[in-house]
């Protein structure tokens, strides 16, 4: 609710199949952004990526720390498949366009592929 007026927002471009890609909502309305940040679901179901205007809000650190995993994949295709299947909410197949991007995604998830190096 902004200034006593209910607002409906829509997260766009999200999909659930064949993998999950979260939708995004963009606004440059500082009052609406502040109302969203005060919602009980803020930080759990949705987070702030980039603050606008004079908003004091900071992006939410989800605090996710991944246990180290060493995977025995011996090809980029196998490594890519492992990442997408194990972390469908974190890794999108469309992001893994080359070896460097696969290894970067793995590093962000604390995964190593020693047979690829």
C-alpha positions as CSV (number, residue, x, y, z in Angstrom):
1,X,0.0,0.0,0.0
2,X,1.4,3.4,-1.0
3,X,-0.2,6.5,0.6
4,X,-3.2,4.4,1.6
5,X,-3.7,3.1,-2.0
6,X,-3.2,-0.6,-2.7
7,X,-0.9,-1.4,-5.6
8,X,-0.7,-4.6,-7.5
9,X,2.8,-5.4,-8.9
10,X,3.7,-8.1,-11.4
11,X,7.0,-9.9,-11.7
12,X,7.6,-10.4,-15.5
13,X,9.6,-12.8,-17.6
14,X,9.8,-15.5,-15.0
15,X,9.4,-19.1,-16.1
16,X,9.2,-22.5,-14.3
17,X,10.0,-24.9,-17.2
18,X,12.3,-26.3,-18.3
19,X,14.1,-24.5,-15.5
20,X,13.2,-21.8,-13.0
21,X,14.1,-18.2,-13.9
22,X,12.7,-15.6,-11.4
23,X,10.7,-12.7,-12.7
24,X,11.7,-9.1,-12.3
25,X,9.8,-6.0,-11.3
26,X,11.2,-2.6,-12.1
27,X,10.1,0.8,-10.7
28,X,11.6,4.2,-10.3
29,X,8.8,5.1,-7.8
30,X,10.7,5.5,-4.5
31,X,7.5,5.3,-2.4
32,X,6.5,2.1,-4.1
33,X,10.0,0.7,-3.6
34,X,9.9,1.6,0.1
35,X,6.5,-0.1,0.5
36,X,7.9,-3.3,-1.2
37,X,10.9,-3.2,1.2
38,X,8.6,-3.1,4.2
39,X,6.5,-6.1,3.0
40,X,6.9,-9.2,5.2
41,X,8.1,-11.2,2.1
42,X,10.9,-8.9,1.4
43,X,14.2,-10.7,1.6
44,X,12.6,-14.1,1.4
45,X,10.4,-14.3,-1.7
46,X,11.8,-11.3,-3.4
47,X,14.9,-9.1,-3.0
48,X,16.2,-5.7,-4.1
49,X,18.8,-5.9,-6.9
50,X,19.5,-2.2,-7.4
51,X,18.0,0.7,-5.2
52,X,16.6,3.7,-7.0
53,X,16.4,7.4,-6.0
54,X,17.4,8.3,-2.5
55,X,16.3,4.9,-1.0
56,X,18.4,4.0,2.0
57,X,17.8,0.3,1.3
58,X,20.7,-2.0,0.4
59,X,20.5,-5.1,-1.7
60,X,19.7,-8.1,0.4
61,X,22.6,-10.5,1.1
62,X,20.9,-13.9,1.0
63,X,23.8,-15.3,3.0
64,X,23.9,-18.5,1.0
65,X,27.2,-20.3,1.5
66,X,27.6,-23.5,-0.4
67,X,29.6,-26.5,0.9
68,X,32.5,-27.3,-1.3
69,X,31.8,-30.0,-3.9
70,X,34.3,-31.7,-6.1
71,X,32.7,-33.2,-9.2
72,X,34.3,-35.8,-11.5
73,X,32.8,-34.4,-14.7
74,X,35.4,-34.8,-17.5
75,X,33.7,-32.6,-20.1
76,X,32.1,-29.2,-20.2
77,X,28.8,-30.7,-21.3
78,X,28.8,-33.0,-18.2
79,X,29.8,-30.1,-15.9
80,X,27.1,-27.9,-17.4
81,X,24.4,-30.7,-16.9
82,X,25.6,-31.2,-13.3
83,X,25.2,-27.5,-12.5
84,X,21.8,-27.1,-14.1
85,X,20.4,-30.2,-12.5
86,X,21.8,-29.6,-9.0
87,X,21.1,-25.9,-8.9
88,X,18.1,-25.2,-11.2
89,X,17.3,-22.0,-9.3
90,X,20.8,-20.7,-9.4
91,X,22.2,-21.7,-12.8
92,X,20.5,-21.3,-16.2
93,X,21.7,-23.3,-19.2
94,X,21.5,-20.2,-21.3
95,X,24.2,-18.5,-19.1
96,X,26.7,-21.4,-19.6
97,X,27.8,-20.5,-23.1
98,X,31.5,-21.4,-22.8
99,X,34.0,-23.1,-20.5
100,X,34.9,-19.9,-18.7
101,X,31.3,-19.3,-17.8
102,X,30.8,-22.8,-16.6
103,X,33.8,-22.6,-14.4
104,X,32.8,-19.2,-13.1
105,X,29.3,-20.5,-12.2
106,X,30.9,-23.5,-10.5
107,X,33.2,-21.2,-8.5
108,X,30.3,-19.1,-7.3
109,X,28.6,-22.3,-6.0
110,X,31.9,-23.5,-4.5
111,X,32.2,-26.4,-6.9
112,X,35.3,-27.6,-8.6
113,X,35.8,-29.8,-11.6
114,X,39.4,-31.0,-11.3
115,X,39.3,-33.2,-14.4
116,X,38.5,-30.1,-16.5
117,X,41.6,-28.1,-15.6
